[in-house]
Amino acid sequence: MYEETEEFVRGLIHSDGCRVVANDRGVMSIRYHFSNRSEDIIGLFTAALDHLEIPWTRSTKYIVSIYRKAATARLDEFIGPKS
């Protein structure tokens, strides 16, 4: 069940999201952002993250962000940087 959920999250990130390497006061950190104007799609995305036990925040009405180190490391396991 987790594999299908991972594929779903990966597809949404590839279509409407991004992986960012940020420089926070000299410390490099990875962040993921997902943006969509549909509440239904955002709901499906956040439900999938909840199922995978990946914490997320709603940074704006249309953007879901994943900042925590363990959470971004978990996403990197099945998404990672675009090649």
PyMOL CGO cylinders between C-alpha atoms (Angstrom):
from pymol import cmd
from pymol.cgo import CYLINDER

trace = [
    CYLINDER, 0.00, 0.00, 0.00, 2.84, 2.42, 0.77, 0.3, 1, 1, 1, 1, 1, 1,
    CYLINDER, 2.84, 2.42, 0.77, 4.38, 1.89, -2.68, 0.3, 1, 1, 1, 1, 1, 1,
    CYLINDER, 4.38, 1.89, -2.68, 1.26, 3.11, -4.48, 0.3, 1, 1, 1, 1, 1, 1,
    CYLINDER, 1.26, 3.11, -4.48, 1.01, 6.10, -2.14, 0.3, 1, 1, 1, 1, 1, 1,
    CYLINDER, 1.01, 6.10, -2.14, 4.68, 6.95, -2.75, 0.3, 1, 1, 1, 1, 1, 1,
    CYLINDER, 4.68, 6.95, -2.75, 4.09, 6.80, -6.52, 0.3, 1, 1, 1, 1, 1, 1,
    CYLINDER, 4.09, 6.80, -6.52, 1.05, 9.07, -6.14, 0.3, 1, 1, 1, 1, 1, 1,
    CYLINDER, 1.05, 9.07, -6.14, 3.02, 11.65, -4.12, 0.3, 1, 1, 1, 1, 1, 1,
    CYLINDER, 3.02, 11.65, -4.12, 5.95, 11.45, -6.55, 0.3, 1, 1, 1, 1, 1, 1,
    CYLINDER, 5.95, 11.45, -6.55, 3.63, 12.11, -9.50, 0.3, 1, 1, 1, 1, 1, 1,
    CYLINDER, 3.63, 12.11, -9.50, 2.05, 15.13, -7.82, 0.3, 1, 1, 1, 1, 1, 1,
    CYLINDER, 2.05, 15.13, -7.82, 5.45, 16.60, -6.90, 0.3, 1, 1, 1, 1, 1, 1,
    CYLINDER, 5.45, 16.60, -6.90, 6.70, 16.07, -10.46, 0.3, 1, 1, 1, 1, 1, 1,
    CYLINDER, 6.70, 16.07, -10.46, 3.61, 17.74, -11.94, 0.3, 1, 1, 1, 1, 1, 1,
    CYLINDER, 3.61, 17.74, -11.94, 2.83, 20.57, -9.48, 0.3, 1, 1, 1, 1, 1, 1,
    CYLINDER, 2.83, 20.57, -9.48, 5.69, 20.63, -6.99, 0.3, 1, 1, 1, 1, 1, 1,
    CYLINDER, 5.69, 20.63, -6.99, 9.37, 21.23, -6.52, 0.3, 1, 1, 1, 1, 1, 1,
    CYLINDER, 9.37, 21.23, -6.52, 12.38, 20.24, -4.44, 0.3, 1, 1, 1, 1, 1, 1,
    CYLINDER, 12.38, 20.24, -4.44, 14.47, 23.18, -3.27, 0.3, 1, 1, 1, 1, 1, 1,
    CYLINDER, 14.47, 23.18, -3.27, 17.92, 23.29, -1.72, 0.3, 1, 1, 1, 1, 1, 1,
    CYLINDER, 17.92, 23.29, -1.72, 17.79, 26.39, 0.49, 0.3, 1, 1, 1, 1, 1, 1,
    CYLINDER, 17.79, 26.39, 0.49, 20.68, 28.21, 2.14, 0.3, 1, 1, 1, 1, 1, 1,
    CYLINDER, 20.68, 28.21, 2.14, 19.45, 29.15, 5.62, 0.3, 1, 1, 1, 1, 1, 1,
    CYLINDER, 19.45, 29.15, 5.62, 22.13, 31.34, 7.14, 0.3, 1, 1, 1, 1, 1, 1,
    CYLINDER, 22.13, 31.34, 7.14, 24.90, 29.18, 5.73, 0.3, 1, 1, 1, 1, 1, 1,
    CYLINDER, 24.90, 29.18, 5.73, 23.16, 25.86, 6.39, 0.3, 1, 1, 1, 1, 1, 1,
    CYLINDER, 23.16, 25.86, 6.39, 21.93, 23.95, 3.35, 0.3, 1, 1, 1, 1, 1, 1,
    CYLINDER, 21.93, 23.95, 3.35, 18.47, 22.44, 3.80, 0.3, 1, 1, 1, 1, 1, 1,
    CYLINDER, 18.47, 22.44, 3.80, 16.10, 20.60, 1.50, 0.3, 1, 1, 1, 1, 1, 1,
    CYLINDER, 16.10, 20.60, 1.50, 12.46, 21.59, 1.15, 0.3, 1, 1, 1, 1, 1, 1,
    CYLINDER, 12.46, 21.59, 1.15, 9.57, 20.29, -0.89, 0.3, 1, 1, 1, 1, 1, 1,
    CYLINDER, 9.57, 20.29, -0.89, 6.65, 22.45, -2.01, 0.3, 1, 1, 1, 1, 1, 1,
    CYLINDER, 6.65, 22.45, -2.01, 3.40, 21.44, -3.70, 0.3, 1, 1, 1, 1, 1, 1,
    CYLINDER, 3.40, 21.44, -3.70, 1.09, 24.03, -5.23, 0.3, 1, 1, 1, 1, 1, 1,
    CYLINDER, 1.09, 24.03, -5.23, -2.43, 23.56, -6.55, 0.3, 1, 1, 1, 1, 1, 1,
    CYLINDER, -2.43, 23.56, -6.55, -5.60, 25.65, -6.58, 0.3, 1, 1, 1, 1, 1, 1,
    CYLINDER, -5.60, 25.65, -6.58, -7.90, 22.65, -6.14, 0.3, 1, 1, 1, 1, 1, 1,
    CYLINDER, -7.90, 22.65, -6.14, -8.80, 21.95, -2.51, 0.3, 1, 1, 1, 1, 1, 1,
    CYLINDER, -8.80, 21.95, -2.51, -9.69, 18.38, -3.53, 0.3, 1, 1, 1, 1, 1, 1,
    CYLINDER, -9.69, 18.38, -3.53, -6.22, 17.72, -4.98, 0.3, 1, 1, 1, 1, 1, 1,
    CYLINDER, -6.22, 17.72, -4.98, -4.50, 19.38, -2.02, 0.3, 1, 1, 1, 1, 1, 1,
    CYLINDER, -4.50, 19.38, -2.02, -6.63, 17.20, 0.25, 0.3, 1, 1, 1, 1, 1, 1,
    CYLINDER, -6.63, 17.20, 0.25, -5.58, 14.04, -1.60, 0.3, 1, 1, 1, 1, 1, 1,
    CYLINDER, -5.58, 14.04, -1.60, -1.92, 15.12, -1.43, 0.3, 1, 1, 1, 1, 1, 1,
    CYLINDER, -1.92, 15.12, -1.43, -2.00, 15.86, 2.31, 0.3, 1, 1, 1, 1, 1, 1,
    CYLINDER, -2.00, 15.86, 2.31, -3.94, 12.64, 3.02, 0.3, 1, 1, 1, 1, 1, 1,
    CYLINDER, -3.94, 12.64, 3.02, -1.23, 10.70, 1.18, 0.3, 1, 1, 1, 1, 1, 1,
    CYLINDER, -1.23, 10.70, 1.18, 1.47, 12.46, 3.23, 0.3, 1, 1, 1, 1, 1, 1,
    CYLINDER, 1.47, 12.46, 3.23, -0.46, 11.63, 6.41, 0.3, 1, 1, 1, 1, 1, 1,
    CYLINDER, -0.46, 11.63, 6.41, -0.68, 7.99, 5.32, 0.3, 1, 1, 1, 1, 1, 1,
    CYLINDER, -0.68, 7.99, 5.32, 3.11, 7.96, 4.86, 0.3, 1, 1, 1, 1, 1, 1,
    CYLINDER, 3.11, 7.96, 4.86, 3.49, 9.72, 8.24, 0.3, 1, 1, 1, 1, 1, 1,
    CYLINDER, 3.49, 9.72, 8.24, 5.26, 12.68, 6.61, 0.3, 1, 1, 1, 1, 1, 1,
    CYLINDER, 5.26, 12.68, 6.61, 4.58, 15.97, 8.44, 0.3, 1, 1, 1, 1, 1, 1,
    CYLINDER, 4.58, 15.97, 8.44, 3.57, 18.94, 6.31, 0.3, 1, 1, 1, 1, 1, 1,
    CYLINDER, 3.57, 18.94, 6.31, 2.51, 22.55, 6.70, 0.3, 1, 1, 1, 1, 1, 1,
    CYLINDER, 2.51, 22.55, 6.70, 0.20, 24.77, 4.69, 0.3, 1, 1, 1, 1, 1, 1,
    CYLINDER, 0.20, 24.77, 4.69, 2.41, 27.78, 3.93, 0.3, 1, 1, 1, 1, 1, 1,
    CYLINDER, 2.41, 27.78, 3.93, -0.32, 29.55, 1.93, 0.3, 1, 1, 1, 1, 1, 1,
    CYLINDER, -0.32, 29.55, 1.93, -3.84, 28.73, 0.78, 0.3, 1, 1, 1, 1, 1, 1,
    CYLINDER, -3.84, 28.73, 0.78, -2.48, 26.95, -2.28, 0.3, 1, 1, 1, 1, 1, 1,
    CYLINDER, -2.48, 26.95, -2.28, 0.94, 25.67, -1.12, 0.3, 1, 1, 1, 1, 1, 1,
    CYLINDER, 0.94, 25.67, -1.12, 1.82, 22.66, 1.03, 0.3, 1, 1, 1, 1, 1, 1,
    CYLINDER, 1.82, 22.66, 1.03, 5.40, 22.62, 2.31, 0.3, 1, 1, 1, 1, 1, 1,
    CYLINDER, 5.40, 22.62, 2.31, 7.58, 19.90, 3.79, 0.3, 1, 1, 1, 1, 1, 1,
    CYLINDER, 7.58, 19.90, 3.79, 10.51, 21.30, 5.76, 0.3, 1, 1, 1, 1, 1, 1,
    CYLINDER, 10.51, 21.30, 5.76, 11.54, 18.90, 8.52, 0.3, 1, 1, 1, 1, 1, 1,
    CYLINDER, 11.54, 18.90, 8.52, 14.83, 17.12, 7.95, 0.3, 1, 1, 1, 1, 1, 1,
    CYLINDER, 14.83, 17.12, 7.95, 13.44, 13.61, 8.55, 0.3, 1, 1, 1, 1, 1, 1,
    CYLINDER, 13.44, 13.61, 8.55, 10.42, 14.36, 6.33, 0.3, 1, 1, 1, 1, 1, 1,
    CYLINDER, 10.42, 14.36, 6.33, 12.49, 15.63, 3.40, 0.3, 1, 1, 1, 1, 1, 1,
    CYLINDER, 12.49, 15.63, 3.40, 14.87, 12.68, 3.80, 0.3, 1, 1, 1, 1, 1, 1,
    CYLINDER, 14.87, 12.68, 3.80, 11.85, 10.35, 3.56, 0.3, 1, 1, 1, 1, 1, 1,
    CYLINDER, 11.85, 10.35, 3.56, 10.65, 12.09, 0.39, 0.3, 1, 1, 1, 1, 1, 1,
    CYLINDER, 10.65, 12.09, 0.39, 14.17, 11.89, -1.05, 0.3, 1, 1, 1, 1, 1, 1,
    CYLINDER, 14.17, 11.89, -1.05, 13.96, 8.09, -0.70, 0.3, 1, 1, 1, 1, 1, 1,
    CYLINDER, 13.96, 8.09, -0.70, 11.35, 7.89, -3.46, 0.3, 1, 1, 1, 1, 1, 1,
    CYLINDER, 11.35, 7.89, -3.46, 11.45, 11.29, -5.19, 0.3, 1, 1, 1, 1, 1, 1,
    CYLINDER, 11.45, 11.29, -5.19, 14.88, 12.91, -4.89, 0.3, 1, 1, 1, 1, 1, 1,
    CYLINDER, 14.88, 12.91, -4.89, 16.26, 15.60, -7.18, 0.3, 1, 1, 1, 1, 1, 1,
    CYLINDER, 16.26, 15.60, -7.18, 15.11, 15.73, -10.79, 0.3, 1, 1, 1, 1, 1, 1,
    CYLINDER, 15.11, 15.73, -10.79, 17.74, 14.36, -13.14, 0.3, 1, 1, 1, 1, 1, 1,
]
cmd.load_cgo(trace, "trace")
